[in-house]
Amino acid sequence: MSLYLDASVLVALLTHDPLTARAEAFFRAHTPSLVVSDFAAAEFASALARRVRTEDLTEAEARSAFTTLDTWAARATQRAETTPADVAAAGAYLRRLDLTLRTPDALNIAIAQRVGADVATFDTKMAVAARALGLAAPALMPA
């Protein structure tokens, strides 16, 4: 199984977060091939910057997490670069109107679909939309 990690999962895996234990338990139980996109990495940076601004994380902790992401992703994941086709697919998903998608979620799903990966997210609405678009989205949140 190939699994695309969105920013919510990256934050949980690479920082102290309320969802860290759940993410770690999932990955102890499953050993998928992991995919991280440049877009998910940018969202990860945005999430950490927000946590620094709200003083939930120090600058040193954020910089350490950036280094950890870069090192770990280079060693243990397949990297996926965002393409114009991903943006076009995301736009098509958003135009469906039956899905409750935000643009970043649609783009993450489009990248996952292009690389043939399931989607790992803590975002319930994103998981539902991914499933509606034909992707598997393992349950990371309790039912």
Helices and strands as residue ranges (DSSP letters): E 2-5, H 7-14, H 20-29, E 33-37, H 38-53, H 59-76, E 77-80, H 84-95, H 103-115, E 118-120, H 124-132
